[in-house]
Each structure stands twice: as structure tokens, then as C-alpha cells.
Amino acid sequence: MNAVAEFDYEAALAACARGDQLALRRIYDQDSRRLLGVALRIVRHRQIAEEVLHDAFLNIWTRAATFDPARGAGRGWIYSVVRNQALSLVRSGEREVAVEDSMLEELDAGTLGLAGGLDETIALRQDIGRLHDCLVGLDAGKRNSILYAYIDGCSHSEIAERLQSPLGTVKAWIKRGLSALRECMG
């Protein structure tokens, strides 16, 4: 069984909204390494990514009551808080540090190897392989929209501009592409 699938993000966010600090800790324990990876890919500097993660968890704590399960999944909301925190920092031009991609890959590999056990690392690599296969199966518009959004941190309008496609089309591609990825990965 997939540990991510078993974790109830919506319940954890509802508990945070009620002031349950242990719920925030459970979210942190469940996803902090992956969330750090999201921040690291955007800000490209580990210390800054750690600061982003800290600030994002403060936002998750203070804004948990604003989460609406009718508008999306709890896990997606949490990841968007981290992503938006990182993007805000980069867009403000503060503390941006350029790092070569090879260095970033080494950091990622080192982080994964040290953070979890061998079994967890192997499972993560298998998941990444499955994700790659699922992404390859998407048509170009959906695949590129998702990659621009989640890897490059682009907004919907930035994606529409890059792909020279209408904003509504890009939003539909992302929605349908994510649905197809969930199905494929399931």
C-alpha cells in the first residue's frame, strides 16, 4: 500500500484548523522531504528552500481553516502553499541563488539517500519511473502544461503564453492531465 494514499490530508488540515499541533507535525512527518524538494527545485538553494518550507508550514498552520475540500485535495492544497511560498520569494527577487543542474541533482540524490532508508529510496525511484511512464503517455499539451506548472512553477497564464494557447485550454489540460496521471499511477 502507498503511505501517501493512506494519509488523510483533509482530516489533518481540519485538525490544524482546530488548533491541533500534532496534526501539523503529522503533515510535516509525512511530506516534508518531498515538499523540501518542491521548494528546492524552485529556489535552487537548500538553505533558502528550508526557510521556504518553514514559512510555508506557518502558512499551513494559520490558513488551515481556509482549506475547502470541495475545491480540491488536501495534499494538493499543502503542496500549492509551499510552491506559492517559493515562487513569491523568487518573483520578489530576494535571495535567489543560481545553482547548476548537476549540483541540484547531487543534492537531491544525497537528500533522498540520507533522509530515508534503502527501501524508501527504492520505492521512490519506482514511483518516479511510473510517473515518467505516465507522463510520456499524455499528449504534449497536457504533459507540457503539467511540467511547466509543477517543475518550472509557472502560473496558468505563463503556461498559456509559453504554449501559445488559450488560458481556458491550459487549465483544462492541467485538470485532465492530472486526472489521467492519478489514474495511471493508481
N, C-alpha and C positions, 0 to 999 in steps of 0.2 A: 504494500500500500504506500501511496505517496503521502509523506508527512505534511506537505503543503495542503493537499486536498482535505486532510483530516482536521486541520486547524480552522477554527471558526473565527474568522476575522471580524465578522459583523458583531458577534457576541462580545468579542474583546473590545471593539470600539464602543459598544453600548456600555460596557463596564467602565471604560475610561471616562465616558461622559458622566457616569455616576460617581466618579472620583476614586475608582479602584486602581491604585498604583500598581498592583500586581498584574493587572491586565496589560498595562503598558509594558511592563517587564516581559510578559509572555510574548507580546508582539516583537519586542526587541530581540529576545532569545530566538524566536522563530525566523526572523528575516533580516537581522542587522547586517550579516555578511553580504547578502545579496543587495541590500539597499546601499551599503557602502560601495559596492561595485557600480551601481547605477550612478551614484554621485561622482565616483572616481572617473567614470567614462566621460562625464560632462565637464568637471572642473580640472581633471588631469593632474591632480596633485593630492597625494594621500592625506596630508595634514589638513588641507582645506576640505577635502571630502569628509573627513571625520568631523570637522566643525559643521559642515552642512548637515550631516546626519544628526548631530546633537541638536541643532536648531530645528530640524525637521521633526524630531521626536517631541520637542517642546510644542511645536505647532500641532502635532497629532494629539497631544495631551489637551491643549487648550481648545482645539477645534473639533474634538471627537463628537460633541453634541450636534455639530452641523452635518455629520455624515448621514446621508439618506440612502438606505439600502434599495429604495425604489429607483434610484438614479444610477446604480452600478454596484459592483462588488466591493467589499471592504478592502480586500488586498489591493485592488486597483487604485482605490482612494489613497491608501497609505503610500503606494509607490508614486502616485502623482504628487503628493505632498513633498516627498524627497526630491523628485525630479524638478518640480517647480522651484523649490528652495535653491537647488543647484543652478538652474537656469537664471534665476533672479540675480544670483551672485555673479555669474558670468556676464550677463547683459549689463550689469551695473559697471562692469569693467574693473571691479575691485579684485585684487589679489589673484588675477588669472596668471597662471604659470604654464608655459608650453613644455610638454614632455614628449619625447619621441615615442612612436607607437611601440617599438621594440621594448623600451623601458616599461611602458604601461603593461605590456603582455607579461614581462618578467614579474612585475609587482602583482598582477592578477594571479599568476601561477603560484607565486610564493604565498600569497594570502590564502588561496584555496588549500594549498598543501599544509599550511600550519594551522589554519582555523579548524579544520575538521579531520576526522580520521580517514584512513585509506578508503574504507567502504563508502563514506560520504563523497569523497573526491571522485571515485569511480562512478557512483550513481549520478553525480552532477555532470560528468562528462558524457554519460549515456543520454541524459536529458538534453544536453546541448546538441548531441548528434541527432536525436529525434527532432529537436526544434529546427535544426538546419534542414533536415529532410522535409519537414512540414512546410518550411518557408519556401523551399525550392518548388514545392507543389502548388504554390499560389501563383496567380497571374501577376505580371510585372507591376501593374498599378497598385494592387493590394500589398504585395511584398515591399515595394519601394516606399509606400506610404507608411507602413508599419516600421520599417527600418529608419526612415527619416525621423519619425516621432520618438521611437524608443531608444535608438542608438545615438542619433545626432541631436536629439532634444528639440526638434523643430515644432513650432506650433502648426495648427491646421492650415493657417493662411500661408505660412512659409513653405509648407509642403505643396500647397496648390501652386504657389509661384514657381517652385523648383520643377514640378511636374507639368507646369503649364496646363493645369486642369481646373475646372470649377471647384470652388470650396465645398459645395454640397457633395460632389463626386468623391472628393478626397475623404470627407467624413464617412461616407458610405463605404468606401474601400477599406478604411481602417476598421469600421464596425464589422463588416462582413469578413474581412481578413482575420480579425481576432477570433471571431466565432469559428471560422474554419480551423484556425490553429488550436483552439480549445478542443474541438472535435478530434483533430488529428493526434494531439498529444494525449487525449483521454484514454 
